[in-house]
Amino acid sequence: MKKLRVGTCELCERDNVQLTVHHLTPREEGGAHLEKALLCIPCHKQIHALYTNVELAIRLDTIPRLKDDEQIKKYIKWIRKQPSQTLIKTKKSKEKRSKSSRF
């Protein structure tokens, strides 16, 4: 996650946050040269904590699809209330932990 600049997160829409580049289709799944989004660090970490790269590539490869997913909707509602400079602790979801342990 390379820090770029300060701006508005495309997912949570908070202003004045440090932005990182998120590959909407993960690089591991062939997305190195495909569409990208500028996300704040907490949103970027949360996406990768909730979803596997395969899930992101298959069904969550656009900002509207991400925003429409139930798991991230709850997070977005919460993060929008947080100050832009707040550091957020992120944990992998139980579901993702169990998926990654199967492989």
PyMOL commands that set and color helices and strands:
alter all, ss='L'
color gray80, all
select helices_A, chain A and resi 27-29+41-50+53-59+63-68+70-79+94-102
alter helices_A, ss='H'
color red, helices_A
select strands_A, chain A and resi 3-7+17-23+36-40
alter strands_A, ss='S'
color yellow, strands_A
deselect
rebuild
show_as cartoon
